[in-house]
Amino acid sequence: MSSVERTSEPQLLSSGNARDLIDSVEAFLFDCDGVIWKGEKLVDGVVDTLEMLRSKGKKLVFVTNNSSKSRRQYAKKFYSLGISVSEDEIFSSSFAAAMFLKVNNFSPEKKVYVIGEAGIMEELQLAGFTGLGGPEDAKKTADLYLDCAIEHDKSVGAVVVGIDRHINYYKLQYATLCIRENPGCLFIATNRDAVGHFTESQETPGAGCMVAAVGGSSEKEPILVGKPSTFMMDFLLKKFEFGCSKMCMVGDRLDTDILFGQSTGCKTLLVFSGVTTQSNLQDPSNHIQPDYYTGKVSDLLELSGS
């Protein structure tokens, strides 16, 4: 095996390289579900680890694909779990969806239909857009056997699809009509995660299945704004004066977190406290390799001796 191939292999985080990793970067980007918490319970050692990194002057940013909450709601959740995080340190896919419309000069006179939860609706409102659907359509039904057509708003210029624990046939039909019948209507996906961690006990279906349903019926591919899309990184680079090589992405998913970090030139650290297991990482069919891997975030604290 050549030296090039060796250096591309992921390194187990150890007392020998943990301190070097910390010293080599100026910002740590953390995924949330499966990394900081699982459901409503913090992963062991997270608070002390984040405090250690802050004490060393490291910037902390929380980049989550979970669109169920807005940045304000996430800051509130962090606080309830004993962690002080400002809204400016949070980059959620709900925020990314609103910012995508903003930077692409989406007309505020047009409306946005949402398959998703309160987080997307709030971020759209803060960005100056009118959102339809979301939680308000949770109990609506589409009884197609009565041959009653669903009337949809012709001023809808974008459909945003994220995690929606109250998805129903009415929402799917409305979104499909907007995309297929409203000229130029955008189809935006907050993320395509297969599963997530709404509870500590087990994995739950992620936004990917909702996006796939709308993609199937509309026969369109969505515009992806969450990880592994590099869209959110544009905002991070504007916020900080240093480049991606001085950042480390810490996540529990290979196909979103680690791929996001790699595609933007960040160092990457995979943790096994969420979706990905060591056997997943070492599976011959897996071609996404992080720079480092370890059991959980607090290993940074314990192994560095800080």
Steps between C-alpha positions, in 0.01 A plus 500: 500500500638839406549787743226693319250225568601482865444869560151475353394243759303633797688525827356386830502802731767446764700680764764542233290686243206656690703797624651547153151510348380759751808715448476484121150647464332824603136390472310181572180441307268261683201308378235481775279189484713200594801718583395759760177328603270208424140607535484714814808350668854629465775263392729440798778754548380753243475800734853467638642443152337811352617707798856371451498597132362846575767548769763438231347773284339266248194616310206262533234469231205262497401388151188283505289350223201470733258766372233449767627800698611853421828642626311666785336172597833318486664761723216442746558123491873543561422723798251247643776238485748723683698630200525869413492540123406814307277498194794625293685175575215285362464413131191282452363374170180696572711817499685381189172460309398856579845635416506316168186685397644828629832483314326389182270804508180303547217750475334574837175532305514128430408243764677188625317174563655298783501131575671533834468634850510827693873557446467555126195721540676725752818536294298585189313769691823647639638516145192691383316219320144368533481131581196283442429149625730357765329433837176668382441221248568220746136391528383570147392207287473435129207272428560435133208256479261797515656635180554840661808672363733668748535867415857619538639853522636605161734752666707226664847531349684246713434180691728424795506144634654406834431263785124487564361271768148589387542441128180395323356443155357853484845655543649270236225586255528875563877500461477291184245734343715806575815348351331354194254778418652829623751622237856513637405370844813395692525167682735541800605225741642590840678164501469138386593323824356149505456489878536726804491496879180654633523261794791339679355150468501450122556656160201659328421574132678811381415774252637284219181297473285817478730646234491173308120495504473850354779427254318189385166670441641822351762318293750770597834493681515737797749776570684382813597771752604289802806277543677371295416799276761771547238777509525556878878518481472823300348665806766358730780631282345848501470487879858391574827643374675163473453237233359148500841343571476653848163334569409150615158349430385263775207274413341158525406451135737417218273604212411842644737628771826344384427552130408863574831554679703330231336680211578836658857422603443463876662244724245238604431303818244218500337400831315176565244647741235532228413332171834363377671202663859386469386210283330751265824694474708189429250346257674443162207671324560825689719748311460800734791506743539765774838631613432377854243285678409437864217393727361836610578871513632489857792288379650831383513610862614172652767416243649849475550515877345847509 
